[in-house]
């Protein structure tokens, strides 16, 4: 059947109405494959929307209702309960940014009291880490009251590292490290009372050494590593 307003339908009919299994292409080019009742999408079906989103699951009278999976064009995926064409009930959203939320949804949004409002890094404020050695950070998502947000995970954390900068007298014979004067950046003031200079994170050469042993093996006059920055080794909580 071809419609005057645009679009076409191929499938089962009853009394000139869509009834049973069929394939509908609407006037906007959106495509639906699945079950129909009384001329409406009803039952199990799959639909590709004009914006590239794709839904597969339950339908009730032209609305997504029941259980279904929505794959957004940006890569985000929601799987869970639907009501009135919106996320409603228990569901899980894996966002394209890497964040994950599992829990109760109301009117298309996560239940507010379950959402994390901050990221807390557990442990000492300052970590003494030797060049070439790995270290571990424990990170926790928390709600307003400090409770752990168990329903969320996968947040992206960006870490910058630096070397403590000390201005030595011109006559000093002490040299802790060498810096290329042509590429020295302006020292950054830290909240701990000292300045630091940018330090490129590179693949550790002494991954298995303890911090103190790595310091000794590196030598007192070791220059800053050269090369492109790479990922920081560590574990994320």
N, C-alpha and C positions, 0 to 999 in steps of 0.2 A: 504494500500500500504506500503510495506517495501522497504527501500532504501538500495542499495548495500553499500553506503558510511557510513551507520548507520542511525538509526532513523526510524520512521514510521508515517504514516498519516491515520486517519480514519475520513471520512466525505464525503462531496459532491465534485464531480469532473465534469469537462466539457472538452472534448477533451484531456483527460489524465492530465489535470492541476487542481490544487486545486481551486475550485470556489464555494463560498457559505459558509456554516457553517461546521466547522471541528475541529479536535484535532490533533495537530502536536507535536511530540516528536523528537527533533533534535539529531544529533550525540553526542552532549555534555550532553544530558539528560535534557535540558531545555524544558519546556512544555508550549504550547500555546493553548488556547481555544478561538474560536471566528470566525470572518468573514475573508474570503479570496477572492481575486480577481486576476486573471491572475497569479496564483501560489504564490502570496505574501500575507502577512498579511495586510489586508486592511479593514477598518471599525472599529466596536467595537470588543475589544478582551481583554483577560487577559493572562498574561504570568508570569511564575515563572522562574527566572534566576538561573544559576548554583551557584552563590554566595549567594542565599537565598533571594535576592530582588524580589519584586512582583509588577507588574504594571497592572493597569486596566484602560482602556480608549480608546482613538481614535488612529488609525494607518493609515498611508498612505504609500503604497508601501514598506512595511517592516520597516518603521520608525515610532516612536511615534510622532504624530503630531495632534494638536488640544487640547482637554482637557483630563487630566488624573491624576491619583493618583499613586504615587510611594511609596511603603512601604519598606524602607531599612531593611536589616537583623539586623542592630544595633538598630532599633526602631525609627529612624528618618522617618518623613513622609513629602512628598511634594505633594501639590495639586494645580494645576493651568494649565497654557498654556504651550504647547510644540511646538517645530519646529525643524526639522532635528535631531530628537532623543535627544534633549537637552531642559532644562528649558528655555523658551523664552516667554516673555510677563508677564502678571500679575499672581502672584502665591504666595503661602504661604508655608514656610518650618518650621516645628516644629522639631528642632534638638533633638537628644537623650540626650544632655546635659541639656535640659530645655530651651535653647534659641529659640526664635521665630522671624522670619523675614517675613513681609508681604510687597509686593511691586513689582517693576519691575525687571525682570530677563533678562539678555542678555548673550547668549552663555553659559548657565549653571551656571552663577554667578549673585549674586545680583548687581544691579546698584550701582556703587561705591559712587556716591554723596548722596545716601540715607542711607548708612551704618553708624552705631554708631562707634565712634573711642575711646570713653572713658566713664567711669562711674563716675558721680559726686554725692557725698553725700551732700544734702542740710542741712543747719542749722549750729549751732555753732561747732567750731573745737573741743572743749572739752565739754563733757556732764557730769554733776554731777548726778550720778545715785545711789540710795540707794540699798543695798542688799535686795533682795526679792521683789523689785518693777519692773514693766515692763516699757519699753520705746519704742518709735516709731522712726524709721529712714525713711526719704524720699530720695529715690534714683532715679536719672535721667540719662538716656542714652543720650549722646550728640554727635554731629558731630564736626568736626574740628573747625568750626566757633562759637561753643557754642550753636547752635540751637538744640532743642530737637529732637531726632530721634524717630518720632512717629511710624515708621514702625517696630520697634523692641521691644522685651520684653522678660521676662523669664530668664534673665541672672542670674547666680548663684553668690551670694556674700558670701564670708567667713568672719566672724567677730571673732576677738579674743578680750578678755577682760582682764583687769588687775586691781590690787589694787595699789594705789600710795604707794611707798616704802619710808619710812623715817627712817634713822638710828638714834635712840634715844641714849642719853648718858646712861652709865651703871647705874648711880645713879638715873635716871629718874623714877618716880612713875607712869608715864602716860603709859597706854596700850590701844591702839585702837583696836587691834585684836590679836589673837593668831595664830601662825604658827608652824607646826610641823618641828622642826629643821632638822629632818632626811630626809625630803622631800622638803626642800627649794631649789628653783631653782635660778640660777644666775639672779640678777636684770637686766631688759631690759631698756636700755636708750631710752627715748622718745624724739621726736623733740621739746617738750615743756619745756625742762629744768629739768625734774625730771625722776626718775626711777620707774619702776613698776615690780611687781612680778606676775607670772601667776595665774589666778583666774578661778577655774572651774565654768562653767555656769551650774547651777542646777535649777530645777523647783522652781519658786517663791512661798514662803509661805504667802506672804503678797501682792498678786497680785492687790488687790483693794485699797491699801493704797497709799497715795501720798508719794513722796520720803522722805520728811522731817518726816512725821508721821511714815514711815517704819523705818527710822533711830532711832527714839525714841523708837519704840516698840522692835527693835532688841537689844538695850542695848549697852552700851559702850564697854563691854568686850566680845562680841559675837565672838566665834571662826569661822573660815572658815567652810563652809558647807562641809560635807563628802558625798561620793557617786559618781556615774558615771556622767559625763557631759551629758547634754541633749540639745535639741534645744532651741535657744534663742527666747522668745516671741517677736513679733513685726510685723509691717506691711511693705510691700515692694512696692515701687513705680516703 
